[in-house]
Amino acid sequence: ASVLINEGSQPTAGDPDWSTCTTTANATTYTLASTAQGLHILKVWSKDPNGNISTTSNDLIVYYDTVNPTLAPTTPGIQKGGNSINLSWDATDESTSSSQSFQVDFYNGSAWSSVGTTTAANGPLSSQSFSRAWTVPSLDITNARFRVSFTDLAGNSSTVQSSAFEID
């Protein structure tokens, strides 16, 4: 028995790309015909020892994504210690899931600390707004910042920080 992967129509029995199957676990590779970002449908065909080819393929959906997420934090205005605010940002990415989270951190002028996480949404995302509730610490600084980090389903990641803001 043999298997062939392509992005087109049913192959012929003599196609040179057939790979022999065994009863042992095995792997095969396939190079996409186009490296365009996004959805690609691969067709998996089978051929028996007599050369009979499956009349329909099993479709395998692949999402090709090599682009880092785009994160755009909104810098808070001057804040008073003890205020409850939402740290907010917009996110754009093709391959996200609600099983993932954004990591949010705060810079107190000398060190970063975790604020917590915010659940992502199923993508694709296009300038979608997210936020994390936060109680402003009682500090007197002009160089406070927050940052957001995210890794998408394809393993592409971004970390972006806000501009400096004041806590009075």
Secondary structure, DSSP 8 states (H G I E B T S, - for coil): -EEEEESSS---TT-TT-EE--SS--------S---SEEEEEEEEEE-TT--B-SS-EEEEEEE-----EEEEE---SB-TT-EEEEEEEEEESS--TT-EEEEEEE-SS-EEEEEEEE--SS-EEEEEEEEEEE--S--EEEEEEEEEEE-TTS-EEEEE---EEE-
